[in-house]
Amino acid sequence: MGAHPSETNHLVNTSAMQDDLATLQRETFDYFVHEANPANGLILDKTEANWPASIAATGLALASYPVGVERGFMTRSAAAERTLATLRFFWNSPQGPEPDATGYHGFYYHFLDMQTGRRAWQCELSTIDSTFLLAGMLAAGQYFDADTEAETEIRSLAEVLYHRADWRWAQDGGETVTHGWTPEHGFLKYRWEGYDEALLLYVLGLGSPTHPLPKSSYTAWTATFRWEHCYGYDYLYAGPLFIHQLSHVWIDFRGLQDAFMRSKKSDYFENSRRATYVHQRYAADNPRGFEGYGEHCWGITASEGPGPSTLKLNGIERRFEGYVGRGVPYGPDDGTLAPWSVAASLPFAPEIVRPAISFCIHQAKLKAANAYGFKAAFNPTHPGASGNAFGWWVSPWHFGLNEGPVVLMIENDRSDLLWRLMRSCRYIRSGLQRAGFEGGWLRELEPGSTPAA
């Protein structure tokens, strides 16, 4: 399923590839236009019937609306109206220990009823999903800078909603931050430890002017990191590809170094580049012998799958999983790939991502007849339902959490839009500096520095 190297170079450089990316971005953006409740701004987590909203998807939508305006997908006034409805909803929604509230201590429940905005499914108050929501609010506050009544209110609400989050409460007396809390059982036993998507969480927590995390919390988090050597690369290990992407959707880590990365003579952006290559090399190596894997067909991350089930295929008993955090190189790996996770690596390694996106669109036909770009996942080893058009399993759903990184990372690769917005946010700058980051674009903020050309 691979291409000759000369074909790869052709794929990387053609205007057809630019057209493919523009179309993919536009179609993916439509998820946030249509899978929403305009009255409260909430965004559907998943396109399955009777599904609730996701606060992370809602945060990604808030960050994506500026892309929509800049690319002509929606008007500035429509984007401001949708953004303002979202921020007003969260500001006015019930905060408290009641089991049917929307949030507590400035954080919000992972899933909310699309209509009422109240907690769904007895889910947890999620610190990481609240982080993505608050980051989306801050991005909106940076983008909507006009001296109009609506945009002034957007900026004001973004600030007070961010200020309300009580990060110290979320530590529950420990150094690191807990995953969340429920009214029924209190704080979850799990904490944000080990390299994961919480890089953004700690930056926002450290940058808070009202309830900041202590600097020691960041030191405690980085003390749990694992540096590994894999497929010829030395890198900070995390198995699922999304971990190497989600914080980078918001923050431009090129050249920025904290104490950990200074000690490794690297940075988190370079680390994500290496991780992207590790994922591609793993797929080309294909140690478990799954169908389809190759240099242009990869992308293992947390995703939906065809299981849970066990099938005997070509004399081999295969165990397939449902929604799990698939990872490289240690697994779990059941042959399920997520094309959105390839697109979200575009800024890190465009030379291998562009051919893979082209493969997913043109050879695997993973965008055909889909309203919102790529479906969530596919598995060429699993036969799927009988009579399906692909001949293998393809997820029937779209997820808001997958759509946002595609829109935003394509845009960061094209124009740095979200990165520029967040560079101008004083809370992001403060959080990075309190975490010990230096260099990169932060250097331009140092006294006596000369702005980069």
Disulfide bonds with the S-S distance in Angstrom:
none
